[in-house]
């Protein structure tokens, strides 16, 4: 097969008569799984799509999958396209390329577009093994799939459209500001439990300065004052502080948080978290990089199998690389460094 690609921020896997191009940098274990499937004998489309839907349950990634051994060779999500002309076919996912086209027989490379040249197929030099015109037409047009976004608690039930913010400041509360980079998104398919904020209760006592604090600690979590012995009471969980971003903005810990280049709620979440969009030019920050969960009084950090990893920095101790998918308890003053490029700090203040 005569294949060439233009480098970019997406990812290309090509093996045998199969190509998979994404506008994302998925975790290594996923890439290895998809690579094995691309090299398997017999039909693999259903298995590959099932694996992709586990990684991207809302189809929020743009991709193109071409399998010449399948009766329906082309599959696209989002901005994925297959464009054909007399010389061959171009697979793209809406990314800008960097530099000139490079040849590739097989492998995994960062890419923006892929050209599969018709001369490689012999025969009449037409489309990739005769991809029907209607499939090519449908893959080259139409809107990207629906992606749900945070629905404010005071939103009216008759609202049917909101905008996806592209800046961190747009995600941290206040009115949603539309700009020319926002996309209209229907909200009718949001699950009811994700529209409601959780109201978990906790056992609390009160310090001499009036701060509520966990019933199991001898000192106040806010001011470190000694807490006198008293009968604990059950209260709605208070704001547990905030996460300070490099920009100086503070993400309130009144619910969970997901950090990434294209964050979405993590499967199994009980509420809709704050979604913090990290800079798109951070090469090693993943689309879904870090999750912060609240469990009672605990603030838990979990790396989501990111490409660049996450480092936990505790004052007075050596930095610790946290293991993917394991939960770590954060205390005030702890910092998390995402891919060694983006540091956030857990703060609690009166």
C-alpha positions in Angstrom: 0.0 0.0 0.0 1.3 3.4 -0.9 0.6 5.6 2.1 1.9 9.0 3.1 1.1 11.2 6.0 1.6 14.8 7.2 2.7 15.2 10.8 0.4 16.8 13.3 -1.1 16.6 16.7 -3.4 13.6 15.9 -2.5 10.0 15.9 -2.3 7.6 13.0 -2.2 3.8 13.3 -1.8 1.9 10.0 -1.2 -1.8 9.6 -1.9 -4.2 6.7 -5.0 -2.8 4.8 -6.3 -0.7 7.8 -5.9 2.9 8.8 -7.1 4.6 12.0 -6.6 8.4 12.3 -7.7 10.3 15.5 -7.5 14.0 16.5 -6.3 12.8 20.0 -3.4 11.3 21.8 -4.9 8.3 23.7 -3.2 6.4 26.5 -0.6 3.9 25.5 -2.6 0.9 26.6 -5.4 1.9 24.3 -3.0 2.4 21.4 -1.5 -1.0 22.0 -5.0 -2.6 22.0 -6.0 -0.9 18.8 -2.6 -1.8 17.1 -3.2 -5.5 18.0 -6.7 -5.3 16.5 -5.5 -3.7 13.3 -3.2 -6.6 12.8 -5.7 -9.4 13.6 -7.0 -11.7 10.9 -10.6 -11.7 9.8 -13.3 -9.0 10.6 -12.1 -6.6 13.3 -14.4 -3.6 12.8 -16.9 -4.4 15.5 -14.2 -5.1 18.1 -12.3 -2.0 17.2 -15.4 0.2 17.3 -16.4 -1.3 20.7 -13.0 -0.5 22.1 -13.1 3.0 20.7 -16.5 3.6 22.3 -15.1 2.5 25.7 -12.4 5.2 25.3 -14.8 7.8 23.8 -18.3 6.9 25.0 -19.8 10.1 23.7 -18.0 9.9 20.3 -16.5 13.3 21.2 -13.3 12.5 19.3 -12.9 13.0 15.5 -11.6 9.9 13.7 -11.5 8.0 10.4 -11.3 4.2 10.3 -10.7 2.5 6.9 -10.6 -1.3 6.7 -10.4 -2.6 3.2 -11.3 -6.1 4.4 -14.7 -5.0 5.6 -17.9 -4.8 3.6 -18.3 -1.2 4.8 -14.7 0.1 4.5 -15.0 3.6 5.9 -16.2 4.8 9.4 -16.0 8.5 10.5 -16.8 10.3 13.7 -17.0 14.1 14.2 -14.8 16.0 11.8 -13.4 12.8 10.2 -13.5 12.8 6.4 -12.6 10.7 3.4 -12.0 12.8 0.3 -11.3 11.2 -3.0 -9.9 12.4 -6.3 -8.2 10.8 -9.3 -4.9 10.2 -7.4 -6.3 8.6 -4.3 -8.0 9.2 -1.0 -7.2 11.6 1.8 -8.2 10.9 5.4 -8.5 13.9 7.7 -9.9 14.8 11.1 -9.8 18.6 11.0 -6.2 19.2 12.1 -3.6 21.4 10.5 -0.5 19.6 9.1 3.1 20.3 9.9 5.7 20.0 7.1 5.7 17.9 4.0 4.2 14.5 3.4 6.2 11.5 4.6 6.0 7.9 3.4 4.8 5.2 5.8 4.4 1.4 5.3 3.0 0.7 8.8 3.3 2.0 12.3 2.0 4.6 14.8 2.9 8.2 14.2 1.6 11.7 15.2 -0.3 12.9 12.1 -2.9 15.4 10.8 -3.8 13.8 7.4 -3.2 10.6 5.5 -3.0 10.0 1.8 -3.7 6.6 0.4 -2.7 6.6 -3.3 -4.8 4.8 -5.8 -1.8 3.4 -7.6 -1.3 1.0 -4.7 -4.5 -0.8 -5.4 -4.1 -1.7 -9.0 -7.3 -2.2 -11.1 -9.1 0.8 -12.3 -7.4 3.3 -10.0 -10.7 4.4 -8.5 -11.7 4.7 -4.9 -10.3 2.6 -2.1 -11.4 -0.9 -3.1 -14.6 0.6 -4.4 -15.9 2.6 -1.4 -19.4 3.6 -2.5 -20.0 7.2 -3.4 -22.7 7.6 -0.8 -20.4 6.6 2.0 -17.7 9.0 0.9 -20.4 11.8 0.5 -21.7 11.1 4.0 -18.3 11.1 5.5 -17.4 14.4 3.9 -20.3 16.5 5.2 -22.7 16.9 8.1 -22.3 18.3 11.6 -20.1 16.7 14.2 -21.8 14.4 16.8 -23.6 15.9 19.8 -21.5 16.5 22.8 -23.2 17.3 26.1 -21.8 20.2 28.2 -22.4 21.5 31.7 -26.0 22.7 32.2 -26.2 25.4 34.8 -28.5 24.7 37.7 -30.6 27.8 36.9 -31.1 26.8 33.2 -34.7 26.8 32.1 -36.2 23.4 31.1 -37.1 24.8 27.6 -33.5 25.6 26.8 -32.3 23.4 23.9 -28.9 24.8 23.1 -25.8 26.0 24.9 -22.3 26.7 23.8 -19.1 24.8 24.4 -16.5 27.1 26.0 -12.9 27.0 24.8 -11.2 28.9 27.6 -10.6 28.0 31.2 -12.4 31.2 32.4 -15.5 30.1 30.6 -15.7 26.9 32.5 -15.3 28.2 36.0 -18.8 29.6 36.6 -20.6 32.7 35.5 -22.6 33.1 32.3 -21.5 31.1 29.3 -19.9 33.4 26.7 -20.3 32.5 23.1 -17.5 33.3 20.6 -16.6 32.2 17.1 -14.9 29.0 18.4 -18.0 27.7 20.2 -20.2 25.0 18.9 -23.9 24.7 19.4 -24.8 21.5 21.4 -28.1 20.0 22.0 -28.8 19.2 25.7 -31.9 17.1 25.3 -29.9 13.8 25.8 -28.3 14.7 29.1 -29.0 12.1 31.8 -31.2 13.4 34.6 -28.7 12.5 37.3 -26.0 14.5 35.6 -28.2 17.6 35.6 -28.4 17.6 39.4 -25.6 18.6 41.7 -24.9 16.0 44.5 -25.8 17.0 48.0 -23.7 14.5 50.0 -23.8 14.9 53.8 -20.9 14.7 56.1 -20.3 14.5 59.9 -18.9 17.8 61.1 -17.8 19.7 64.2 -17.1 23.4 64.6 -13.8 25.0 65.6 -13.6 28.1 68.0 -13.5 30.4 64.9 -16.7 28.9 63.5 -15.3 26.8 60.7 -16.9 23.4 60.1 -14.3 20.6 60.0 -14.3 16.8 59.9 -15.5 15.1 63.1 -12.5 12.8 63.1 -9.8 15.4 63.2 -8.5 17.2 66.4 -7.6 20.4 64.5 -9.6 22.6 62.1 -9.0 21.9 58.4 -9.1 25.6 57.7 -7.2 27.4 60.5 -5.6 24.5 62.4 -7.1 25.6 65.7 -7.7 22.9 68.3 -11.3 21.6 68.1 -13.0 21.0 71.5 -14.8 17.7 72.0 -18.4 18.0 70.9 -21.2 16.0 69.4 -20.8 15.7 65.6 -23.7 16.8 63.4 -24.7 15.8 59.9 -24.5 18.7 57.4 -24.5 19.1 53.6 -20.9 18.8 52.5 -19.3 22.3 52.4 -17.0 23.6 49.7 -13.8 21.8 50.3 -11.5 24.6 49.1 -10.3 25.0 45.5 -7.6 24.2 43.0 -5.4 27.1 42.1 -4.4 27.1 38.4 -1.2 28.6 36.9 -3.4 31.5 35.6 -4.4 32.4 39.2 -7.9 31.2 38.8 -9.5 29.0 41.5 -11.6 26.0 40.6 -14.1 25.6 43.6 -14.3 22.1 45.1 -18.1 22.0 45.4 -18.1 19.0 43.0 -15.6 17.0 41.0 -13.2 18.3 38.4 -11.9 16.9 35.1 -8.7 18.4 33.5 -7.7 17.8 29.9 -7.4 19.3 26.5 -11.0 18.1 25.7 -12.5 17.0 29.1 -15.8 15.3 29.5 -17.5 13.7 32.5 -15.9 10.3 33.4 -18.1 7.3 33.2 -19.7 6.6 36.5 -19.7 10.2 37.8 -22.5 11.0 40.1 -22.6 14.7 39.2 -21.5 16.9 36.4 -18.0 18.0 37.2 -16.2 21.3 36.5 -14.5 20.8 33.1 -11.2 22.6 32.8 -9.9 22.9 29.3 -6.1 22.9 29.2 -4.0 24.6 26.5 -4.3 22.8 23.2 -0.6 23.3 22.4 0.4 21.2 25.5 1.7 18.2 23.6 1.9 15.8 26.5 -1.3 16.8 28.3 -4.0 14.4 27.3 -7.5 15.0 26.2 -8.7 13.4 29.4 -5.8 13.8 31.8 -6.8 14.1 35.5 -9.9 13.6 37.6 -10.6 15.1 41.0 -13.3 13.3 43.0 -15.0 14.3 46.3 -15.8 11.5 48.8 -17.1 12.8 52.1 -14.4 15.1 53.3 -11.8 13.6 51.1 -10.4 15.2 47.9 -9.1 12.4 45.6 -6.9 12.7 42.5 -6.7 10.1 39.8 -4.6 10.2 36.6 -6.8 8.9 33.8 -4.0 7.0 32.0 -2.6 10.2 30.5 0.2 10.3 28.0 2.4 12.6 30.0 1.6 11.4 33.5 1.0 13.4 36.7 3.4 14.2 39.5 2.3 14.7 43.1 4.3 17.3 45.0 4.1 17.4 48.8 6.0 20.0 50.7 9.1 18.5 52.4 9.0 15.3 50.3 10.4 14.2 47.0 8.0 14.5 44.0 6.0 11.3 43.4 4.8 10.1 40.0 1.2 8.8 40.6 0.1 5.6 39.1 -2.6 5.8 36.4 -6.2 5.1 37.6 -5.2 4.9 41.3 -6.7 7.4 43.7 -4.5 9.6 45.9 -5.8 11.7 48.8 -4.9 15.4 48.5 -4.3 17.6 51.5 -4.1 21.5 51.5 -0.7 22.6 50.0 -0.4 19.5 47.8 0.3 20.2 44.1 -0.3 18.2 41.0 1.9 18.7 37.9 0.3 17.5 34.7 2.9 16.3 32.2 5.5 18.5 33.9 3.9 21.5 32.2 0.8 22.5 34.1 0.8 22.7 37.9 -2.3 23.0 40.1 -2.4 23.4 43.9 -5.0 22.4 46.4 -5.9 25.3 48.7 -8.2 25.8 51.7 -8.8 29.3 53.1 -11.3 30.8 55.6 
